């Protein structure tokens, strides 16, 4: 449990009446100092909220151009499949994902839904994907709390018999001790551990520069260590 400034200062003086105990010169001003600090923290919070409001305003201004961008993407078969799979953090996707991702028509991002930065991602597939699964729109809504991330909404995928890339990935990890995984495993309400955070990768990186990822021109040096996978020897 965190202590306030005054508690911390008092604890440093076990016996203030002892001649051997040096007097803390800050103690007479601690209460005043603490009050000023509380005001500064309140202003920091107000600043963060104002920044989020500004971000949402510009997100709204950018939406027509995101729509225009998608109109162009609609003319390029397999665009989002390539953009996703060219990201360095997604290099361990199972090959069983590819036939499904080829039918990914669009990605929708609803970002900064509240002052904590909660967001929603939707994958929209063409009808050809019905060969593999249903429904054709998959949504995951992440809500951020205090030091906690909650899944408010997540589409449950129904796979056709023998068509699930998730089953293929699980089987491969069990039998071959590999670290391949399926992007579709992310569509779960369970805690997402030891895998790249798909939502953060999309909202922070791919969404803002999909053409660079499609063309595979993003430098590997840009690869963030936080996306590194754990192999079997590293797993606890």
Secondary structure, 3 states (H helix, E strand, C coil): CCCCHHHHHHHCCCCCCCCCCCCCCCHHHHHHHHHHHHHHHHHHHHHHHHHHHHHHHHHHHHHHHHHHHHHHHCCCCCHHHHHHHCCHHHCCECHHHHHHHCCEEEEEEECCCCCCCCEEEEEEECHHHHHCEECCEEEEEEEEECCEEEEEEECCCEECCCCCHHHHHHHHHHHCCCCCECHHHHCCCCCCCCCCCHHHHHHHCHHHCHHHHHCCCCCHHHCCHHHCCCCCCCCC
